[in-house]
Amino acid sequence: MKSILANIRAFVLVMVVCICTIPALGQGCAMCNANARSTPKEGQQAINRAILVMLVPLVGFMVVGVGLAFRYGKKRDQEDQEED
């Protein structure tokens, strides 16, 4: 019964997050888009590269943080089971 409730809670949480992020899809600024399209091909490539340079470290930090959180959670759960 607990796993069913946990699955329902996880599903509801994912749906709430998805619904809350919908307004972010409208953030494509028309002026920014027009400005980026009017730059030469080299400028467009530089913009794309800059976005990747800013995105990769943040995603890396998030992956490491989530990995450490899961690792800590498993270690804590194992210690709790050993104490019982």
N, CA, C and O atoms as CSV, one atom per row, in Angstrom:
chain,resi,resn,atom,element,x,y,z
A,1,MET,N,N,0.819,-1.190,0.000
A,1,MET,CA,C,0.000,0.000,0.000
A,1,MET,C,C,0.866,1.259,0.000
A,1,MET,O,O,0.544,2.250,-0.655
A,2,LYS,N,N,1.986,1.200,0.757
A,2,LYS,CA,C,2.863,2.369,0.817
A,2,LYS,C,C,3.497,2.664,-0.533
A,2,LYS,O,O,3.671,3.825,-0.902
A,3,SER,N,N,3.845,1.603,-1.277
A,3,SER,CA,C,4.483,1.833,-2.578
A,3,SER,C,C,3.497,2.442,-3.563
A,3,SER,O,O,3.886,3.251,-4.405
A,4,ILE,N,N,2.228,2.066,-3.468
A,4,ILE,CA,C,1.223,2.652,-4.354
A,4,ILE,C,C,1.070,4.142,-4.054
A,4,ILE,O,O,1.020,4.966,-4.967
A,5,LEU,N,N,0.998,4.477,-2.766
A,5,LEU,CA,C,0.895,5.891,-2.388
A,5,LEU,C,C,2.137,6.664,-2.812
A,5,LEU,O,O,2.038,7.807,-3.258
A,6,ALA,N,N,3.301,6.046,-2.675
A,6,ALA,CA,C,4.537,6.709,-3.088
A,6,ALA,C,C,4.543,6.941,-4.593
A,6,ALA,O,O,4.978,7.995,-5.058
A,7,ASN,N,N,4.065,5.968,-5.352
A,7,ASN,CA,C,4.001,6.127,-6.808
A,7,ASN,C,C,3.014,7.217,-7.197
A,7,ASN,O,O,3.280,8.002,-8.106
A,8,ILE,N,N,1.886,7.268,-6.518
A,8,ILE,CA,C,0.900,8.311,-6.810
A,8,ILE,C,C,1.464,9.687,-6.478
A,8,ILE,O,O,1.287,10.636,-7.243
A,9,ARG,N,N,2.137,9.794,-5.346
A,9,ARG,CA,C,2.742,11.074,-4.963
A,9,ARG,C,C,3.800,11.507,-5.965
A,9,ARG,O,O,3.867,12.679,-6.338
A,10,ALA,N,N,4.630,10.559,-6.403
A,10,ALA,CA,C,5.671,10.876,-7.382
A,10,ALA,C,C,5.044,11.334,-8.697
A,10,ALA,O,O,5.507,12.295,-9.313
A,11,PHE,N,N,3.991,10.642,-9.121
A,11,PHE,CA,C,3.314,11.016,-10.363
A,11,PHE,C,C,2.719,12.413,-10.262
A,11,PHE,O,O,2.862,13.219,-11.181
A,12,VAL,N,N,2.053,12.700,-9.149
A,12,VAL,CA,C,1.453,14.024,-8.951
A,12,VAL,C,C,2.539,15.092,-8.930
A,12,VAL,O,O,2.360,16.163,-9.511
A,13,LEU,N,N,3.658,14.817,-8.271
A,13,LEU,CA,C,4.756,15.777,-8.217
A,13,LEU,C,C,5.298,16.058,-9.616
A,13,LEU,O,O,5.537,17.213,-9.968
A,14,VAL,N,N,5.491,15.017,-10.409
A,14,VAL,CA,C,5.998,15.196,-11.772
A,14,VAL,C,C,5.006,16.008,-12.597
A,14,VAL,O,O,5.408,16.882,-13.364
A,15,MET,N,N,3.725,15.728,-12.446
A,15,MET,CA,C,2.721,16.468,-13.204
A,15,MET,C,C,2.683,17.943,-12.795
A,15,MET,O,O,2.545,18.818,-13.650
A,16,VAL,N,N,2.803,18.221,-11.499
A,16,VAL,CA,C,2.808,19.608,-11.032
A,16,VAL,C,C,4.025,20.351,-11.583
A,16,VAL,O,O,3.914,21.497,-12.018
A,17,VAL,N,N,5.175,19.698,-11.562
A,17,VAL,CA,C,6.383,20.327,-12.102
A,17,VAL,C,C,6.220,20.593,-13.594
A,17,VAL,O,O,6.592,21.661,-14.081
A,18,CYS,N,N,5.662,19.620,-14.322
A,18,CYS,CA,C,5.456,19.809,-15.759
A,18,CYS,C,C,4.493,20.958,-16.039
A,18,CYS,O,O,4.721,21.762,-16.944
A,19,ILE,N,N,3.425,21.032,-15.266
A,19,ILE,CA,C,2.453,22.102,-15.471
A,19,ILE,C,C,3.048,23.456,-15.126
A,19,ILE,O,O,2.764,24.449,-15.796
A,20,CYS,N,N,3.870,23.505,-14.090
A,20,CYS,CA,C,4.474,24.781,-13.682
A,20,CYS,C,C,5.517,25.273,-14.670
A,20,CYS,O,O,5.801,26.470,-14.716
A,21,THR,N,N,6.091,24.382,-15.458
A,21,THR,CA,C,7.128,24.800,-16.401
A,21,THR,C,C,6.570,25.201,-17.757
A,21,THR,O,O,7.325,25.667,-18.611
A,22,ILE,N,N,5.273,25.035,-17.980
A,22,ILE,CA,C,4.686,25.393,-19.265
A,22,ILE,C,C,4.920,26.870,-19.612
A,22,ILE,O,O,5.245,27.161,-20.763
A,23,PRO,N,N,4.771,27.820,-18.671
A,23,PRO,CA,C,5.023,29.225,-19.040
A,23,PRO,C,C,6.453,29.474,-19.533
A,23,PRO,O,O,6.691,30.434,-20.265
A,24,ALA,N,N,7.391,28.635,-19.148
A,24,ALA,CA,C,8.774,28.827,-19.588
A,24,ALA,C,C,8.915,28.603,-21.086
A,24,ALA,O,O,9.857,29.105,-21.699
A,25,LEU,N,N,7.995,27.859,-21.683
A,25,LEU,CA,C,8.067,27.628,-23.125
A,25,LEU,C,C,7.812,28.912,-23.904
A,25,LEU,O,O,8.255,29.040,-25.046
A,26,GLY,N,N,7.112,29.854,-23.308
A,26,GLY,CA,C,6.827,31.117,-23.976
A,26,GLY,C,C,7.923,32.146,-23.807
A,26,GLY,O,O,7.730,33.304,-24.178
A,27,GLN,N,N,9.060,31.771,-23.263
A,27,GLN,CA,C,10.120,32.733,-22.985
A,27,GLN,C,C,10.999,33.028,-24.191
A,27,GLN,O,O,11.961,33.787,-24.075
A,28,GLY,N,N,10.695,32.450,-25.337
A,28,GLY,CA,C,11.476,32.731,-26.535
A,28,GLY,C,C,11.259,34.167,-26.973
A,28,GLY,O,O,10.304,34.467,-27.690
A,29,CYS,N,N,12.124,35.035,-26.553
A,29,CYS,CA,C,11.992,36.471,-26.817
A,29,CYS,C,C,12.105,36.719,-28.323
A,29,CYS,O,O,13.064,36.290,-28.965
A,30,ALA,N,N,11.113,37.414,-28.872
A,30,ALA,CA,C,11.088,37.685,-30.308
A,30,ALA,C,C,12.274,38.554,-30.724
A,30,ALA,O,O,12.853,38.338,-31.789
A,31,MET,N,N,12.641,39.532,-29.896
A,31,MET,CA,C,13.771,40.403,-30.236
A,31,MET,C,C,15.078,39.623,-30.211
A,31,MET,O,O,15.930,39.790,-31.084
A,32,CYS,N,N,15.227,38.768,-29.199
A,32,CYS,CA,C,16.449,37.967,-29.118
A,32,CYS,C,C,16.550,37.018,-30.298
A,32,CYS,O,O,17.621,36.836,-30.876
A,33,ASN,N,N,15.422,36.417,-30.647
A,33,ASN,CA,C,15.404,35.484,-31.768
A,33,ASN,C,C,15.739,36.205,-33.070
A,33,ASN,O,O,16.532,35.702,-33.866
A,34,ALA,N,N,15.146,37.376,-33.295
A,34,ALA,CA,C,15.419,38.143,-34.518
A,34,ALA,C,C,16.876,38.583,-34.562
A,34,ALA,O,O,17.510,38.550,-35.617
A,35,ASN,N,N,17.405,38.996,-33.412
A,35,ASN,CA,C,18.800,39.431,-33.350
A,35,ASN,C,C,19.743,38.267,-33.645
A,35,ASN,O,O,20.723,38.429,-34.372
A,36,ALA,N,N,19.450,37.099,-33.084
A,36,ALA,CA,C,20.311,35.940,-33.305
A,36,ALA,C,C,20.254,35.491,-34.762
A,36,ALA,O,O,21.269,35.076,-35.321
A,37,ARG,N,N,19.080,35.571,-35.378
A,37,ARG,CA,C,18.950,35.151,-36.777
A,37,ARG,C,C,19.627,36.135,-37.736
A,37,ARG,O,O,20.035,35.753,-38.833
A,38,SER,N,N,19.742,37.376,-37.329
A,38,SER,CA,C,20.332,38.367,-38.220
A,38,SER,C,C,21.864,38.371,-38.164
A,38,SER,O,O,22.514,39.026,-38.979
A,39,THR,N,N,22.432,37.650,-37.213
A,39,THR,CA,C,23.893,37.590,-37.133
A,39,THR,C,C,24.427,36.639,-38.193
A,39,THR,O,O,23.704,35.765,-38.671
A,40,PRO,N,N,25.693,36.810,-38.561
A,40,PRO,CA,C,26.287,35.885,-39.536
A,40,PRO,C,C,26.357,34.459,-38.976
A,40,PRO,O,O,26.161,34.239,-37.781
A,41,LYS,N,N,26.633,33.521,-39.841
A,41,LYS,CA,C,26.673,32.102,-39.462
A,41,LYS,C,C,27.678,31.861,-38.328
A,41,LYS,O,O,27.402,31.076,-37.420
A,42,GLU,N,N,28.829,32.523,-38.370
A,42,GLU,CA,C,29.829,32.356,-37.308
A,42,GLU,C,C,29.288,32.857,-35.969
A,42,GLU,O,O,29.549,32.256,-34.926
A,43,GLY,N,N,28.540,33.947,-36.000
A,43,GLY,CA,C,27.945,34.484,-34.784
A,43,GLY,C,C,26.908,33.535,-34.205
A,43,GLY,O,O,26.831,33.373,-32.987
A,44,GLN,N,N,26.116,32.910,-35.054
A,44,GLN,CA,C,25.126,31.939,-34.601
A,44,GLN,C,C,25.801,30.733,-33.959
A,44,GLN,O,O,25.343,30.218,-32.939
A,45,GLN,N,N,26.895,30.291,-34.571
A,45,GLN,CA,C,27.642,29.166,-33.993
A,45,GLN,C,C,28.244,29.549,-32.645
A,45,GLN,O,O,28.280,28.734,-31.723
A,46,ALA,N,N,28.712,30.780,-32.532
A,46,ALA,CA,C,29.274,31.243,-31.256
A,46,ALA,C,C,28.195,31.301,-30.181
A,46,ALA,O,O,28.448,30.946,-29.030
A,47,ILE,N,N,26.991,31.745,-30.547
A,47,ILE,CA,C,25.891,31.786,-29.579
A,47,ILE,C,C,25.552,30.363,-29.124
A,47,ILE,O,O,25.384,30.115,-27.930
A,48,ASN,N,N,25.454,29.437,-30.073
A,48,ASN,CA,C,25.153,28.042,-29.718
A,48,ASN,C,C,26.230,27.456,-28.813
A,48,ASN,O,O,25.925,26.757,-27.846
A,49,ARG,N,N,27.478,27.740,-29.125
A,49,ARG,CA,C,28.588,27.242,-28.312
A,49,ARG,C,C,28.548,27.847,-26.907
A,49,ARG,O,O,28.818,27.163,-25.920
A,50,ALA,N,N,28.212,29.122,-26.829
A,50,ALA,CA,C,28.137,29.799,-25.530
A,50,ALA,C,C,27.022,29.203,-24.676
A,50,ALA,O,O,27.181,29.040,-23.466
A,51,ILE,N,N,25.909,28.885,-25.297
A,51,ILE,CA,C,24.819,28.255,-24.553
A,51,ILE,C,C,25.275,26.911,-24.005
A,51,ILE,O,O,25.000,26.593,-22.847
A,52,LEU,N,N,25.958,26.126,-24.807
A,52,LEU,CA,C,26.455,24.830,-24.326
A,52,LEU,C,C,27.480,24.994,-23.209
A,52,LEU,O,O,27.480,24.238,-22.238
A,53,VAL,N,N,28.350,25.989,-23.355
A,53,VAL,CA,C,29.365,26.224,-22.322
A,53,VAL,C,C,28.705,26.589,-20.997
A,53,VAL,O,O,29.195,26.198,-19.938
A,54,MET,N,N,27.600,27.331,-21.042
A,54,MET,CA,C,26.908,27.689,-19.811
A,54,MET,C,C,26.054,26.540,-19.278
A,54,MET,O,O,25.843,26.435,-18.070
A,55,LEU,N,N,25.567,25.685,-20.160
A,55,LEU,CA,C,24.650,24.621,-19.762
A,55,LEU,C,C,25.359,23.401,-19.189
A,55,LEU,O,O,24.893,22.830,-18.203
A,56,VAL,N,N,26.463,22.994,-19.777
A,56,VAL,CA,C,27.139,21.753,-19.380
A,56,VAL,C,C,27.575,21.755,-17.909
A,56,VAL,O,O,27.308,20.769,-17.222
A,57,PRO,N,N,28.221,22.789,-17.388
A,57,PRO,CA,C,28.605,22.749,-15.974
A,57,PRO,C,C,27.403,22.667,-15.029
A,57,PRO,O,O,27.451,21.963,-14.021
A,58,LEU,N,N,26.333,23.382,-15.354
A,58,LEU,CA,C,25.154,23.339,-14.492
A,58,LEU,C,C,24.528,21.951,-14.474
A,58,LEU,O,O,24.156,21.449,-13.413
A,59,VAL,N,N,24.413,21.343,-15.623
A,59,VAL,CA,C,23.863,19.986,-15.683
A,59,VAL,C,C,24.794,19.023,-14.950
A,59,VAL,O,O,24.328,18.117,-14.259
A,60,GLY,N,N,26.092,19.212,-15.094
A,60,GLY,CA,C,27.045,18.371,-14.378
A,60,GLY,C,C,26.895,18.483,-12.874
A,60,GLY,O,O,26.898,17.475,-12.168
A,61,PHE,N,N,26.762,19.714,-12.379
A,61,PHE,CA,C,26.563,19.905,-10.937
A,61,PHE,C,C,25.273,19.241,-10.467
A,61,PHE,O,O,25.239,18.629,-9.400
A,62,MET,N,N,24.221,19.360,-11.256
A,62,MET,CA,C,22.947,18.750,-10.872
A,62,MET,C,C,23.061,17.225,-10.842
A,62,MET,O,O,22.546,16.588,-9.924
A,63,VAL,N,N,23.721,16.643,-11.822
A,63,VAL,CA,C,23.881,15.189,-11.857
A,63,VAL,C,C,24.684,14.724,-10.651
A,63,VAL,O,O,24.316,13.745,-10.002
A,64,VAL,N,N,25.763,15.409,-10.348
A,64,VAL,CA,C,26.579,15.045,-9.184
A,64,VAL,C,C,25.772,15.213,-7.898
A,64,VAL,O,O,25.822,14.350,-7.021
A,65,GLY,N,N,25.034,16.308,-7.777
A,65,GLY,CA,C,24.239,16.544,-6.579
A,65,GLY,C,C,23.172,15.485,-6.375
A,65,GLY,O,O,23.001,14.983,-5.264
A,66,VAL,N,N,22.450,15.137,-7.435
A,66,VAL,CA,C,21.416,14.100,-7.322
A,66,VAL,C,C,22.054,12.759,-7.030
A,66,VAL,O,O,21.525,11.983,-6.234
A,67,GLY,N,N,23.186,12.470,-7.663
A,67,GLY,CA,C,23.895,11.214,-7.391
A,67,GLY,C,C,24.325,11.109,-5.937
A,67,GLY,O,O,24.166,10.062,-5.309
A,68,LEU,N,N,24.868,12.194,-5.404
A,68,LEU,CA,C,25.276,12.186,-3.995
A,68,LEU,C,C,24.075,12.052,-3.066
A,68,LEU,O,O,24.161,11.383,-2.036
A,69,ALA,N,N,22.962,12.678,-3.420
A,69,ALA,CA,C,21.755,12.572,-2.595
A,69,ALA,C,C,21.255,11.136,-2.556
A,69,ALA,O,O,20.906,10.632,-1.489
A,70,PHE,N,N,21.216,10.475,-3.704
A,70,PHE,CA,C,20.787,9.080,-3.725
A,70,PHE,C,C,21.772,8.192,-2.963
A,70,PHE,O,O,21.367,7.286,-2.235
A,71,ARG,N,N,23.058,8.458,-3.135
A,71,ARG,CA,C,24.074,7.661,-2.435
A,71,ARG,C,C,23.933,7.813,-0.915
A,71,ARG,O,O,23.996,6.831,-0.175
A,72,TYR,N,N,23.742,9.051,-0.465
A,72,TYR,CA,C,23.558,9.305,0.963
A,72,TYR,C,C,22.282,8.634,1.465
A,72,TYR,O,O,22.266,8.054,2.551
A,73,GLY,N,N,21.211,8.716,0.670
A,73,GLY,CA,C,19.945,8.113,1.067
A,73,GLY,C,C,20.053,6.605,1.206
A,73,GLY,O,O,19.525,6.032,2.159
A,74,LYS,N,N,20.736,5.950,0.260
A,74,LYS,CA,C,20.914,4.498,0.350
A,74,LYS,C,C,21.761,4.129,1.557
A,74,LYS,O,O,21.454,3.171,2.266
A,75,LYS,N,N,22.832,4.892,1.793
A,75,LYS,CA,C,23.703,4.618,2.940
A,75,LYS,C,C,22.928,4.775,4.246
A,75,LYS,O,O,23.068,3.960,5.158
A,76,ARG,N,N,22.113,5.822,4.333
A,76,ARG,CA,C,21.314,6.058,5.528
A,76,ARG,C,C,20.296,4.939,5.746
A,76,ARG,O,O,20.094,4.487,6.873
A,77,ASP,N,N,19.656,4.495,4.661
A,77,ASP,CA,C,18.684,3.415,4.768
A,77,ASP,C,C,19.342,2.112,5.206
A,77,ASP,O,O,18.760,1.359,5.987
A,78,GLN,N,N,20.547,1.838,4.713
A,78,GLN,CA,C,21.258,0.620,5.110
A,78,GLN,C,C,21.645,0.691,6.575
A,78,GLN,O,O,21.557,-0.315,7.280
A,79,GLU,N,N,22.072,1.855,7.054
A,79,GLU,CA,C,22.426,2.006,8.458
A,79,GLU,C,C,21.187,1.835,9.340
A,79,GLU,O,O,21.276,1.245,10.417
A,80,ASP,N,N,20.042,2.339,8.901
A,80,ASP,CA,C,18.807,2.184,9.666
A,80,ASP,C,C,18.393,0.724,9.749
A,80,ASP,O,O,17.912,0.271,10.787
A,81,GLN,N,N,18.581,-0.022,8.646
A,81,GLN,CA,C,18.208,-1.435,8.648
A,81,GLN,C,C,19.140,-2.254,9.546
A,81,GLN,O,O,18.708,-3.210,10.190
A,82,GLU,N,N,20.416,-1.873,9.583
A,82,GLU,CA,C,21.381,-2.589,10.428
A,82,GLU,C,C,21.090,-2.368,11.912
A,82,GLU,O,O,21.313,-3.259,12.731
A,83,GLU,N,N,20.591,-1.180,12.254
A,83,GLU,CA,C,20.289,-0.879,13.650
A,83,GLU,C,C,19.066,-1.655,14.134
A,83,GLU,O,O,18.969,-1.979,15.317
A,84,ASP,N,N,18.140,-1.952,13.238
A,84,ASP,CA,C,16.917,-2.670,13.641
A,84,ASP,C,C,17.222,-4.091,13.877
A,84,ASP,O,O,16.329,-4.864,14.223
